[in-house]
Amino acid sequence: MHNVTIATQWIKSNVEPKTTVAIAYRCFNPDVFYAWLKSLEVTVPPEALDGREYLIGWAQGSALQGKSGFACVTRETCQ
């Protein structure tokens, strides 16, 4: 979780609004949570959104086709 926080801070500091950010499942942060709520048609207060398009990675590479931007991923460990 510490690294997700660091990645989120990096995104906020280095990625301009109106940019696409793809987030892997294990990188969920508050911004992705709000994007997920919106995808479920839950009303999200405008001030909770930062203007970036967050694509939630559910292991569906097709969601990234035709897109350019940034990605946040983590190494998956098997247990």
N, CA, C and O atoms as CSV, one atom per row, in Angstrom:
chain,resi,resn,atom,element,x,y,z
A,1,MET,N,N,0.821,-1.193,0.000
A,1,MET,CA,C,0.000,0.000,0.000
A,1,MET,C,C,0.867,1.260,0.000
A,1,MET,O,O,0.485,2.284,-0.567
A,2,HIS,N,N,2.017,1.178,0.630
A,2,HIS,CA,C,2.911,2.335,0.650
A,2,HIS,C,C,3.294,2.737,-0.781
A,2,HIS,O,O,3.302,3.921,-1.117
A,3,ASN,N,N,3.611,1.747,-1.617
A,3,ASN,CA,C,4.004,2.044,-2.996
A,3,ASN,C,C,2.846,2.581,-3.822
A,3,ASN,O,O,3.057,3.383,-4.732
A,4,VAL,N,N,1.619,2.150,-3.519
A,4,VAL,CA,C,0.451,2.700,-4.212
A,4,VAL,C,C,0.331,4.183,-3.876
A,4,VAL,O,O,0.017,4.995,-4.746
A,5,THR,N,N,0.579,4.532,-2.627
A,5,THR,CA,C,0.547,5.938,-2.224
A,5,THR,C,C,1.615,6.742,-2.965
A,5,THR,O,O,1.345,7.843,-3.445
A,6,ILE,N,N,2.815,6.196,-3.056
A,6,ILE,CA,C,3.897,6.886,-3.773
A,6,ILE,C,C,3.538,7.044,-5.247
A,6,ILE,O,O,3.754,8.107,-5.829
A,7,ALA,N,N,2.991,5.990,-5.852
A,7,ALA,CA,C,2.596,6.068,-7.264
A,7,ALA,C,C,1.502,7.105,-7.470
A,7,ALA,O,O,1.527,7.846,-8.452
A,8,THR,N,N,0.548,7.164,-6.557
A,8,THR,CA,C,-0.525,8.157,-6.657
A,8,THR,C,C,0.045,9.567,-6.582
A,8,THR,O,O,-0.353,10.437,-7.357
A,9,GLN,N,N,0.966,9.799,-5.667
A,9,GLN,CA,C,1.598,11.115,-5.563
A,9,GLN,C,C,2.345,11.462,-6.844
A,9,GLN,O,O,2.312,12.608,-7.292
A,10,TRP,N,N,3.024,10.469,-7.440
A,10,TRP,CA,C,3.751,10.707,-8.681
A,10,TRP,C,C,2.781,11.078,-9.797
A,10,TRP,O,O,3.035,12.007,-10.563
A,11,ILE,N,N,1.677,10.358,-9.886
A,11,ILE,CA,C,0.674,10.653,-10.913
A,11,ILE,C,C,0.172,12.081,-10.748
A,11,ILE,O,O,0.106,12.827,-11.725
A,12,LYS,N,N,-0.179,12.470,-9.534
A,12,LYS,CA,C,-0.704,13.822,-9.291
A,12,LYS,C,C,0.320,14.905,-9.634
A,12,LYS,O,O,-0.053,15.995,-10.068
A,13,SER,N,N,1.608,14.610,-9.442
A,13,SER,CA,C,2.660,15.595,-9.692
A,13,SER,C,C,3.131,15.635,-11.134
A,13,SER,O,O,3.627,16.668,-11.584
A,14,ASN,N,N,2.991,14.531,-11.880
A,14,ASN,CA,C,3.612,14.430,-13.200
A,14,ASN,C,C,2.664,14.196,-14.367
A,14,ASN,O,O,3.065,14.329,-15.523
A,15,VAL,N,N,1.442,13.858,-14.087
A,15,VAL,CA,C,0.490,13.548,-15.155
A,15,VAL,C,C,-0.564,14.643,-15.198
A,15,VAL,O,O,-1.273,14.886,-14.221
A,16,GLU,N,N,-0.651,15.293,-16.340
A,16,GLU,CA,C,-1.598,16.404,-16.478
A,16,GLU,C,C,-3.037,15.909,-16.455
A,16,GLU,O,O,-3.319,14.782,-16.862
A,17,PRO,N,N,-3.958,16.765,-15.970
A,17,PRO,CA,C,-5.374,16.414,-16.063
A,17,PRO,C,C,-5.761,16.158,-17.513
A,17,PRO,O,O,-5.089,16.623,-18.434
A,18,LYS,N,N,-6.823,15.433,-17.708
A,18,LYS,CA,C,-7.326,15.029,-19.031
A,18,LYS,C,C,-6.398,14.022,-19.696
A,18,LYS,O,O,-6.432,13.855,-20.915
A,19,THR,N,N,-5.569,13.352,-18.901
A,19,THR,CA,C,-4.696,12.298,-19.382
A,19,THR,C,C,-5.289,10.965,-18.966
A,19,THR,O,O,-5.956,10.866,-17.937
A,20,THR,N,N,-5.045,9.948,-19.764
A,20,THR,CA,C,-5.509,8.606,-19.425
A,20,THR,C,C,-4.471,7.926,-18.533
A,20,THR,O,O,-3.274,7.946,-18.823
A,21,VAL,N,N,-4.947,7.329,-17.453
A,21,VAL,CA,C,-4.087,6.565,-16.546
A,21,VAL,C,C,-4.718,5.190,-16.380
A,21,VAL,O,O,-5.848,5.072,-15.906
A,22,ALA,N,N,-3.992,4.162,-16.767
A,22,ALA,CA,C,-4.477,2.792,-16.598
A,22,ALA,C,C,-3.932,2.268,-15.274
A,22,ALA,O,O,-2.735,2.363,-15.001
A,23,ILE,N,N,-4.798,1.730,-14.479
A,23,ILE,CA,C,-4.421,1.265,-13.150
A,23,ILE,C,C,-4.705,-0.223,-13.042
A,23,ILE,O,O,-5.828,-0.667,-13.283
A,24,ALA,N,N,-3.694,-0.985,-12.683
A,24,ALA,CA,C,-3.871,-2.421,-12.476
A,24,ALA,C,C,-4.646,-2.653,-11.177
A,24,ALA,O,O,-4.673,-1.802,-10.288
A,25,TYR,N,N,-5.263,-3.805,-11.096
A,25,TYR,CA,C,-6.099,-4.146,-9.949
A,25,TYR,C,C,-5.386,-3.912,-8.620
A,25,TYR,O,O,-5.984,-3.374,-7.689
A,26,ARG,N,N,-4.136,-4.302,-8.518
A,26,ARG,CA,C,-3.410,-4.181,-7.250
A,26,ARG,C,C,-2.874,-2.772,-6.991
A,26,ARG,O,O,-2.181,-2.551,-5.998
A,27,CYS,N,N,-3.184,-1.824,-7.868
A,27,CYS,CA,C,-2.756,-0.429,-7.676
A,27,CYS,C,C,-3.936,0.472,-7.323
A,27,CYS,O,O,-3.814,1.696,-7.386
A,28,PHE,N,N,-5.057,-0.101,-6.958
A,28,PHE,CA,C,-6.225,0.722,-6.657
A,28,PHE,C,C,-5.869,1.812,-5.665
A,28,PHE,O,O,-5.201,1.570,-4.660
A,29,ASN,N,N,-6.325,3.010,-5.968
A,29,ASN,CA,C,-6.140,4.155,-5.085
A,29,ASN,C,C,-7.481,4.887,-5.019
A,29,ASN,O,O,-8.434,4.450,-5.663
A,30,PRO,N,N,-7.588,5.970,-4.275
A,30,PRO,CA,C,-8.886,6.654,-4.184
A,30,PRO,C,C,-9.447,7.074,-5.537
A,30,PRO,O,O,-10.657,6.985,-5.747
A,31,ASP,N,N,-8.605,7.528,-6.457
A,31,ASP,CA,C,-9.090,7.967,-7.766
A,31,ASP,C,C,-9.737,6.810,-8.524
A,31,ASP,O,O,-10.763,6.990,-9.179
A,32,VAL,N,N,-9.144,5.645,-8.435
A,32,VAL,CA,C,-9.696,4.470,-9.115
A,32,VAL,C,C,-10.987,4.038,-8.433
A,32,VAL,O,O,-11.925,3.602,-9.099
A,33,PHE,N,N,-11.039,4.153,-7.133
A,33,PHE,CA,C,-12.265,3.828,-6.413
A,33,PHE,C,C,-13.416,4.693,-6.915
A,33,PHE,O,O,-14.510,4.187,-7.166
A,34,TYR,N,N,-13.175,5.995,-7.062
A,34,TYR,CA,C,-14.224,6.887,-7.575
A,34,TYR,C,C,-14.588,6.537,-9.016
A,34,TYR,O,O,-15.764,6.578,-9.378
A,35,ALA,N,N,-13.599,6.194,-9.847
A,35,ALA,CA,C,-13.893,5.781,-11.226
A,35,ALA,C,C,-14.742,4.520,-11.233
A,35,ALA,O,O,-15.663,4.387,-12.039
A,36,TRP,N,N,-14.430,3.594,-10.332
A,36,TRP,CA,C,-15.204,2.361,-10.232
A,36,TRP,C,C,-16.645,2.665,-9.816
A,36,TRP,O,O,-17.588,2.106,-10.377
A,37,LEU,N,N,-16.812,3.558,-8.824
A,37,LEU,CA,C,-18.162,3.932,-8.410
A,37,LEU,C,C,-18.948,4.523,-9.580
A,37,LEU,O,O,-20.115,4.190,-9.789
A,38,LYS,N,N,-18.287,5.411,-10.347
A,38,LYS,CA,C,-18.962,6.008,-11.511
A,38,LYS,C,C,-19.376,4.940,-12.508
A,38,LYS,O,O,-20.453,5.029,-13.097
A,39,SER,N,N,-18.524,3.915,-12.709
A,39,SER,CA,C,-18.861,2.848,-13.659
A,39,SER,C,C,-20.089,2.064,-13.193
A,39,SER,O,O,-20.772,1.434,-14.001
A,40,LEU,N,N,-20.368,2.104,-11.882
A,40,LEU,CA,C,-21.559,1.446,-11.329
A,40,LEU,C,C,-22.744,2.405,-11.278
A,40,LEU,O,O,-23.789,2.082,-10.714
A,41,GLU,N,N,-22.572,3.599,-11.877
A,41,GLU,CA,C,-23.594,4.642,-11.947
A,41,GLU,C,C,-23.948,5.208,-10.574
A,41,GLU,O,O,-25.086,5.606,-10.327
A,42,VAL,N,N,-22.956,5.235,-9.688
A,42,VAL,CA,C,-23.111,5.881,-8.387
A,42,VAL,C,C,-22.693,7.336,-8.552
A,42,VAL,O,O,-21.673,7.619,-9.181
A,43,THR,N,N,-23.455,8.245,-8.006
A,43,THR,CA,C,-23.119,9.661,-8.097
A,43,THR,C,C,-21.880,9.946,-7.251
A,43,THR,O,O,-21.823,9.621,-6.065
A,44,VAL,N,N,-20.897,10.559,-7.895
A,44,VAL,CA,C,-19.651,10.916,-7.228
A,44,VAL,C,C,-19.545,12.440,-7.236
A,44,VAL,O,O,-19.718,13.052,-8.289
A,45,PRO,N,N,-19.264,13.070,-6.089
A,45,PRO,CA,C,-19.142,14.529,-6.069
A,45,PRO,C,C,-18.038,14.993,-7.012
A,45,PRO,O,O,-16.962,14.395,-7.034
A,46,PRO,N,N,-18.282,16.051,-7.795
A,46,PRO,CA,C,-17.282,16.527,-8.755
A,46,PRO,C,C,-15.923,16.828,-8.128
A,46,PRO,O,O,-14.892,16.625,-8.769
A,47,GLU,N,N,-15.906,17.307,-6.895
A,47,GLU,CA,C,-14.629,17.646,-6.265
A,47,GLU,C,C,-13.793,16.412,-5.940
A,47,GLU,O,O,-12.606,16.530,-5.637
A,48,ALA,N,N,-14.402,15.234,-6.002
A,48,ALA,CA,C,-13.644,13.993,-5.762
A,48,ALA,C,C,-12.838,13.579,-6.992
A,48,ALA,O,O,-11.917,12.769,-6.889
A,49,LEU,N,N,-13.182,14.129,-8.149
A,49,LEU,CA,C,-12.524,13.752,-9.400
A,49,LEU,C,C,-11.425,14.749,-9.734
A,49,LEU,O,O,-11.563,15.944,-9.469
A,50,ASP,N,N,-10.327,14.257,-10.319
A,50,ASP,CA,C,-9.198,15.152,-10.602
A,50,ASP,C,C,-9.016,15.469,-12.084
A,50,ASP,O,O,-8.023,16.090,-12.463
A,51,GLY,N,N,-9.955,15.053,-12.921
A,51,GLY,CA,C,-9.895,15.388,-14.336
A,51,GLY,C,C,-9.171,14.375,-15.205
A,51,GLY,O,O,-9.191,14.498,-16.430
A,52,ARG,N,N,-8.537,13.383,-14.610
A,52,ARG,CA,C,-7.866,12.336,-15.382
A,52,ARG,C,C,-8.842,11.197,-15.648
A,52,ARG,O,O,-9.768,10.968,-14.870
A,53,GLU,N,N,-8.629,10.489,-16.743
A,53,GLU,CA,C,-9.442,9.316,-17.044
A,53,GLU,C,C,-8.706,8.100,-16.494
A,53,GLU,O,O,-7.617,7.769,-16.962
A,54,TYR,N,N,-9.294,7.439,-15.509
A,54,TYR,CA,C,-8.681,6.255,-14.922
A,54,TYR,C,C,-9.333,5.011,-15.509
A,54,TYR,O,O,-10.540,4.803,-15.378
A,55,LEU,N,N,-8.524,4.196,-16.152
A,55,LEU,CA,C,-8.996,2.919,-16.683
A,55,LEU,C,C,-8.605,1.828,-15.702
A,55,LEU,O,O,-7.430,1.664,-15.373
A,56,ILE,N,N,-9.579,1.102,-15.248
A,56,ILE,CA,C,-9.323,0.059,-14.269
A,56,ILE,C,C,-8.961,-1.219,-14.995
A,56,ILE,O,O,-9.722,-1.709,-15.830
A,57,GLY,N,N,-7.802,-1.751,-14.675
A,57,GLY,CA,C,-7.332,-2.967,-15.332
A,57,GLY,C,C,-7.871,-4.210,-14.685
A,57,GLY,O,O,-7.420,-4.604,-13.609
A,58,TRP,N,N,-8.828,-4.830,-15.327
A,58,TRP,CA,C,-9.361,-6.107,-14.871
A,58,TRP,C,C,-8.795,-7.202,-15.751
A,58,TRP,O,O,-9.492,-8.160,-16.083
A,59,ALA,N,N,-7.512,-7.063,-16.137
A,59,ALA,CA,C,-6.839,-8.025,-17.018
A,59,ALA,C,C,-7.498,-8.073,-18.388
A,59,ALA,O,O,-7.531,-9.118,-19.036
A,60,GLN,N,N,-8.018,-6.942,-18.819
A,60,GLN,CA,C,-8.636,-6.846,-20.136
A,60,GLN,C,C,-7.832,-5.856,-20.967
A,60,GLN,O,O,-8.099,-4.654,-20.947
A,61,GLY,N,N,-6.856,-6.365,-21.689
A,61,GLY,CA,C,-6.011,-5.514,-22.501
A,61,GLY,C,C,-6.775,-4.739,-23.545
A,61,GLY,O,O,-6.316,-3.689,-23.995
A,62,SER,N,N,-7.941,-5.239,-23.944
A,62,SER,CA,C,-8.723,-4.553,-24.975
A,62,SER,C,C,-9.140,-3.157,-24.525
A,62,SER,O,O,-9.366,-2.285,-25.364
A,63,ALA,N,N,-9.246,-2.932,-23.223
A,63,ALA,CA,C,-9.618,-1.603,-22.718
A,63,ALA,C,C,-8.553,-0.572,-23.030
A,63,ALA,O,O,-8.828,0.628,-23.020
A,64,LEU,N,N,-7.329,-1.029,-23.311
A,64,LEU,CA,C,-6.226,-0.111,-23.583
A,64,LEU,C,C,-6.018,0.149,-25.068
A,64,LEU,O,O,-5.241,1.032,-25.432
A,65,GLN,N,N,-6.684,-0.589,-25.918
A,65,GLN,CA,C,-6.484,-0.422,-27.360
A,65,GLN,C,C,-6.869,0.989,-27.785
A,65,GLN,O,O,-7.930,1.501,-27.426
A,66,GLY,N,N,-5.980,1.601,-28.557
A,66,GLY,CA,C,-6.223,2.944,-29.069
A,66,GLY,C,C,-5.979,4.043,-28.050
A,66,GLY,O,O,-6.261,5.209,-28.327
A,67,LYS,N,N,-5.463,3.700,-26.883
A,67,LYS,CA,C,-5.215,4.686,-25.833
A,67,LYS,C,C,-3.717,4.923,-25.685
A,67,LYS,O,O,-2.905,4.054,-26.004
A,68,SER,N,N,-3.365,6.090,-25.204
A,68,SER,CA,C,-1.987,6.369,-24.814
A,68,SER,C,C,-2.064,7.136,-23.509
A,68,SER,O,O,-3.037,7.841,-23.244
A,69,GLY,N,N,-1.036,6.994,-22.703
A,69,GLY,CA,C,-1.035,7.671,-21.411
A,69,GLY,C,C,-0.071,6.988,-20.479
A,69,GLY,O,O,1.026,6.606,-20.886
A,70,PHE,N,N,-0.461,6.831,-19.241
A,70,PHE,CA,C,0.394,6.266,-18.209
A,70,PHE,C,C,-0.273,5.029,-17.628
A,70,PHE,O,O,-1.492,4.870,-17.696
A,71,ALA,N,N,0.553,4.154,-17.053
A,71,ALA,CA,C,0.021,2.955,-16.403
A,71,ALA,C,C,0.688,2.776,-15.045
A,71,ALA,O,O,1.872,3.066,-14.873
A,72,CYS,N,N,-0.087,2.299,-14.098
A,72,CYS,CA,C,0.413,1.948,-12.782
A,72,CYS,C,C,0.179,0.457,-12.616
A,72,CYS,O,O,-0.963,-0.002,-12.621
A,73,VAL,N,N,1.249,-0.292,-12.471
A,73,VAL,CA,C,1.112,-1.738,-12.329
A,73,VAL,C,C,1.975,-2.221,-11.161
A,73,VAL,O,O,2.887,-1.530,-10.707
A,74,THR,N,N,1.664,-3.404,-10.702
A,74,THR,CA,C,2.469,-4.017,-9.645
A,74,THR,C,C,2.775,-5.444,-10.055
A,74,THR,O,O,2.103,-6.025,-10.908
A,75,ARG,N,N,3.783,-5.985,-9.441
A,75,ARG,CA,C,4.113,-7.375,-9.667
A,75,ARG,C,C,3.120,-8.230,-8.893
A,75,ARG,O,O,2.894,-7.998,-7.706
A,76,GLU,N,N,2.537,-9.202,-9.548
A,76,GLU,CA,C,1.616,-10.099,-8.877
A,76,GLU,C,C,2.386,-11.253,-8.278
A,76,GLU,O,O,3.247,-11.845,-8.928
A,77,THR,N,N,2.076,-11.565,-7.051
A,77,THR,CA,C,2.741,-12.688,-6.429
A,77,THR,C,C,1.743,-13.820,-6.243
A,77,THR,O,O,0.590,-13.587,-5.882
A,78,CYS,N,N,2.184,-15.027,-6.487
A,78,CYS,CA,C,1.328,-16.195,-6.323
A,78,CYS,C,C,1.555,-16.775,-4.938
A,78,CYS,O,O,2.687,-16.850,-4.460
A,79,GLN,N,N,0.496,-17.175,-4.317
A,79,GLN,CA,C,0.613,-17.771,-2.985
A,79,GLN,C,C,0.013,-19.151,-2.973
A,79,GLN,O,O,0.015,-19.816,-1.938
